């Protein structure tokens, strides 16, 4: 599994969250659990956009691999 590193501020990366929700989501549909920071991919047609954003996060060193 992939997760956003603990010290990374999701708001600065363009993620938003409703007050009562536990999932952060960006405009590409990429989702991050607010407790574990585990990344989830959406199930819709814009996968290319989402995968490009995930790749950019990995290249920037903001993502780490964790055991599930």
C-alpha positions as CSV (number, residue, x, y, z in Angstrom):
1,X,0.0,0.0,0.0
2,X,1.0,3.6,-0.5
3,X,0.6,6.4,2.0
4,X,1.3,10.1,2.2
5,X,4.2,10.7,4.6
6,X,3.1,11.9,8.1
7,X,4.7,15.4,7.9
8,X,2.9,16.3,4.6
9,X,0.0,18.7,4.9
10,X,-2.8,17.4,2.6
11,X,-4.4,20.9,2.3
12,X,-1.2,22.3,0.8
13,X,-1.4,19.5,-1.9
14,X,-4.9,20.5,-2.9
15,X,-6.8,17.9,-0.9
16,X,-10.1,18.9,0.8
17,X,-12.2,17.3,3.5
18,X,-15.7,17.8,4.9
19,X,-15.7,18.3,8.6
20,X,-17.8,15.1,9.2
21,X,-15.9,13.1,6.6
22,X,-12.7,11.0,7.2
23,X,-11.5,11.0,3.6
24,X,-9.5,13.8,2.0
25,X,-10.0,14.1,-1.8
26,X,-8.4,16.2,-4.5
27,X,-9.8,17.5,-7.8
28,X,-8.5,14.4,-9.6
29,X,-10.4,12.0,-7.3
30,X,-7.4,10.7,-5.5
31,X,-8.5,9.9,-1.9
32,X,-6.5,9.7,1.3
33,X,-7.7,8.4,4.7
34,X,-7.4,11.1,7.3
35,X,-6.2,8.7,10.0
36,X,-3.8,6.4,8.3
37,X,-3.0,8.6,5.2
38,X,-3.4,5.5,3.0
39,X,-4.0,6.4,-0.6
40,X,-7.0,5.1,-2.5
41,X,-7.7,5.3,-6.2
42,X,-11.2,6.2,-7.5
43,X,-13.3,3.9,-9.7
44,X,-14.2,6.2,-12.6
45,X,-13.0,7.3,-16.0
46,X,-10.4,9.9,-15.1
47,X,-7.8,7.3,-14.0
48,X,-5.0,8.9,-16.2
49,X,-5.3,12.2,-14.4
50,X,-5.3,10.5,-11.0
51,X,-2.4,8.2,-11.8
52,X,-0.4,11.2,-13.1
53,X,-1.0,13.1,-9.8
54,X,0.0,10.0,-7.8
55,X,3.2,9.7,-9.9
56,X,4.0,13.4,-9.2
57,X,3.5,12.8,-5.5
58,X,5.9,9.8,-5.6
59,X,8.5,11.7,-7.6
60,X,8.3,14.6,-5.1
61,X,9.1,12.1,-2.3
62,X,5.8,12.7,-0.5
63,X,4.7,9.0,-0.6
64,X,6.0,5.9,1.1
65,X,5.3,2.2,0.7
66,X,3.8,0.5,3.8
67,X,2.9,-3.1,4.6
68,X,-0.7,-3.9,4.7
